């Protein structure tokens, strides 16, 4: 792999050497899975930000997601490739990558099955009262069947779901929801790009009208300037009374104060959130104890296959980097 870093100080004219990979994550077993592949390149693994800060200078390739800080680039003279462990890349400042001549690839697609299944699980968990049944179990309470339609279990067939974001996660989710006989409406930046199997597809500008028809709104879009606070007080207020909101995108796609207001006013019957603005969710957040909020700890993408999904991408990107080709899922 020839050095192609501009302005990389002593790295500029370094002879090609075997690159060293740093796997940086608090929990993923990338090192063990890399060893299971025979460790095609040397590597080391760090599990905390202080460890990463101390050793970033040894890495030519970094595999990272939540431990990334844009300030790390200045302390990484050898770094040429960051393979993100996350599909979302909102934590990486593109300008920093350009300034330091570091290439960035996302893990888009690696979690599409997991996140689409998780979004569906959250929707089913709410409509089938699974979360409240578990709470009841803990207090040995047999709630039985409910006379009140507002709290009775429900069926998804024939209901309308709006899927915001029709990328790899959204398009698989659309297929799953269609299998449950829902009417599915996709919302994407460019509706001309295709329906991905949805019954209808619209641009973001059509969101208020589309929201009024939705029994469930499921967010699986990336966090961008256009999607930041997408579900603000006005848009939450445009939702069909009694609708359900599922967020498997990023916390900042939803205005949390407005969400609490919409739940308390009865506009929304429930919110199932895999992501929150601040993570971990702070102890004082009212979301924790809200009776109609159901939380998973940003685990929608997790699967026992995840490390291998990303290592497949890493190996392909190492090959492409060596061949001077554009990366798979190149972001910067
Ligand atoms: C998870 O949130 C991801 O972006 O992969």
Boltz pocket constraint, residues with backbone or C-beta under 6 A from the ligand:
constraints:
  - pocket:
      binder: B
      contacts: [[A, 85], [A, 86], [A, 87], [A, 88], [A, 89], [A, 107], [A, 111], [A, 248], [A, 249], [A, 301]]
      max_distance: 6.0
